[in-house]
Amino acid sequence: MVFSGIFYAVLTVSERYAKREESGDAESLEQFRVFDNPELDYTLVGARPGNTLVTVRDPNRLHHLREVLSRTNTSQQDVVVLSARLSPGRHSFTGSTSYEARDVFDIYEQELFSKVVALAEKQGKRVSLLVVPGTDVFDAIMLTAQRLESSRIVSGLSTKLIADEQAKLTGDAWERLPEPKPRLTMEIIGTDGRRHEYPLGPHEPRLRPSDVELLHRLWLEITADPRYTGLHHYDVVALALEELKHNLNSEDRETLLQQFLRDRAS
């Protein structure tokens, strides 16, 4: 069981909040109500299908959220801000119950969401807030995206992982999802603004120009023989993949894998 419970709060930046900010009480979470319901869906959260799910954890590293809000018209596409909390055991809150935010949010999350709210209010954008306890952060993120029918997950670049490693762990969590698995895009944004985009699950590969050129040369060489004029480029790819599959199950496996490493290093 990935989730030990789901706590969420829906926030619409409003004139009331703006007045509270002017009065110097912007850190208050009194405008939040928090709910516990294990059957999370977009109707409960108030987020429409196709929303963008933004993961946050560090109140001082919200550059990716700022980027998402700046380019998103939230009247047309919802933005859901998620904090995934590691929770090895089941939480004491159960059922469809409403709580005061201070009863659920710890001090760290209060600071985090206060800064999220301030950032959203500054840009005049609407956001929904989620706290999702789970036994694995990546599983919690992916299952939330599945239940909310998100189209994109956006995260800041990890301070411990490179983008490819972070995306691989997220992709592994996608593989563990129950069917039907959604088509999703993972976007990782560094503090320097550099963006890394990864389709999750089966997808068309991104071929380098040199790969396309090699594929075309092989196709030309094969179809020069009149017997094979009906072949397509995808036939060449299919045969190459079948050969690779066969060789990975042979004594040549380690030699082939080492070649992958050499190609990456070159």
N, C-alpha and C positions, 0 to 999 in steps of 0.2 A: 504493500500500500504506500504510494508515494506521499499522499497528503495525510497529515495528522489533523488537519482542519484548515479552514480557509477563513481569513478575516479580511474584510474589505470595507473601504469607505469611499463613497462617491462624492467628489467635490466639484462644484461649479463655481468658478471665480465670479464673485458678484459684487454689486455696489456695497453690500453690507460688509464684505471682507475688506474692500478698499477703505471703507471708513475706519474699520478696526486697525488697519495698517497705519493710517494717518494718526490714530490716537496712540500709537506706540505699542499696541498689543498684538503685533503680527505673529508672535511666536505661539500664540494660544491655539490649541486644537479643539476648542469648544464647539466649533462648527461641524466637527466630524461626528458621525454615528458609525459604529463598527458592528458588523454582523458576522455571525458564524453560520455557515451553511456548507456542508460537504459537496453539494451538487451545484457547484459554481457554473453559471452560464452568463452569456452576454446580457440577457434580459435583467438579471439580478444586479449586475454591475452598472448597467446603463450604457454599455458600449455596443455599438453595432458591429455586425460581421465585417471583416476587412479592416479592423482597427490595427493600429500600431502598438505593440507591447514594448515598453521601454523599461529595462531593468536598472535599478539603482541600488547602491549600498553605501557609498561614501558621500556624505553631504558636501564634501569639498571637491568632488569629481562629478559634476553634473553637466559637463561640456556637451555630452552626447544628447542629453535631454534638451538643452538649449538649441542645439542644431535641429532636432526633430521638430520642436515647437515653431522655430523660425520658418520652416518650410511647409508646415501643415496647416491647412484650413480646418480647424476642429469642428466647424459647423457641417463639414462634409465628411470628415474622417476622424474618428475618435482616437484619442491617445490615452492609453492605460499605463500608469506608472506602477511597477511591481518591485517590491522588496521581498526577496525570498529568504526566509529565516530557517536555519538549521534547527530541527526539532526531532531528536531521536525517538521520543516517546509521544504518546497521544496527549494532546492538550486537554485541559480540564473543561474548556468550553465546548458544548455540544448542542446540536439542534439548531433551529432557526431562531436565534435570539439576538436582541440588540443590546449593545453595551456602550458605556461611555468610552471614548477613545483612550482616556488615561488609564483605563483598566486593562487595556490590551497592548498599546504601544509602549515599548520601553523608552528610556530617556534618549537612547541613540536614535531610535526611529522617529521620536518626536522632533528631534533636531533635523533629521533627514527630510521628513515630510514638510516641516515648516519651510525649509529652503526650496523644496519642490513647489510648494504653494506660492511662495514669493516669486519664484521664477515664472510660473505660469501666469500669475496676476500681472506681472510686469509686461508680459507680451499679450495680455488680454485673451488668453487661451483657456479652454475648458479641458480639464484632465480628470480621470478617475484614478483613485489610489487603491492599491491592494497590498496587503501583507499576507504572504502565503507560507506558512510553516511546512516543511517537508524534510524527509530524511536525506535527500540529495538535491542540491541547489539546481543542477541542470535538469533533472527530472521534473522538479517543481515548475521551472520556467516553461518547459516544453508542454507539460500537461495543461498548464494555465492557458498557453497559446492555443492549444487544441480546443479546450472548452470554450474559450472566448471567440473562436473562429478568427484569430488574428491572421493578418497577411504578412506581417513583418515583425521581427524581433530586433530591437536595437540595444546594444550594450556598449559601455565604455570599455576600452582596452584594459585587460587585467594588468595589475602590477606584478604578477607572478608568472604569467603565461604570455607567449607570443600569440598573435592573432590566429594563426593556423591551429595552434594547440587548443585555444579557447573554442574555436569553431568545431574542431574535431570532437571535443567533449559534448558540445551541444548537439552535434550530429549523431553521436552515439545515443544520446537521450531520445532523439527523434526516432531512432531505430527501435527503442524500447516502448514506444507509444502503442496503445491498443489500436486496432483498426476501427474505422478508416483513418489512415494517417494523412494529415493535411499537407498541402504544398505550401512551404514557407520559405522566406528569405531571411537570412541572418546577416545583420550589419553590425560591424564593430568599428567604433570611431575612437581614434587616439586623441590625446590631449593636444596634439599638433594639428588636428583637423583631418588627418589622413583617414580615409574610409576604406574598409575591407568588406566585400560583399560575398556571401556564400549561399547558394541555393541548398536547401536541406532535402535529403532524400534523393531518389533517382531524378536525374536531370541531364539535359544535353551538356556535354563537356565543353569547356572553353579551350579551343584549340589555338595554339600559337600560329602565327603566319607560316613559320617553318614547318609545322605539322601539316597544315593544309597543303603546302607546296609538295611535301613528301608524299602525301596521300594521292595528290593529283598525278605526280610522276609515276607512281606505282600503277595507278589506274590506266594511264596512257600506255605504259609498257605492256600490261596484260591485254588490253583491248586492241592492241596492234595486231593481235592474232584474230582473224575473222571469226573463229569459233567463240570468242568471248566478247563480241561487240555489244551484247545486250547487258553486260554487267554494269552496275552502278557503283558509285563511291562507297555506299553503305555496305555493299557486298565485300569490298576489300576490308573495311573495318570489321565486319562480322567474322571473316575468316581469321584476321589477325587476333581478335579477342579469343576465338576458340582455340587457336594455337597457344596463346598465352595461358589460357586455362589448363590446357593439357600439360604444358611444360612446368607449370607451378605444382603439378602433382607428380613430377618426375624427379630424377636425381639432379636435374639442372636448376631446381628451385632456388638454391642459395646463390648461384651464379647470376641468375636473373635479378634477384632482389638487390644484390650488390651493384648491379648495373643501374638500377633506379637511383641508388645513393650517389653513384658517380655522375649521373646526368644532372641530379639536383645541385651538386657541388660545382659543376662546370658553368 
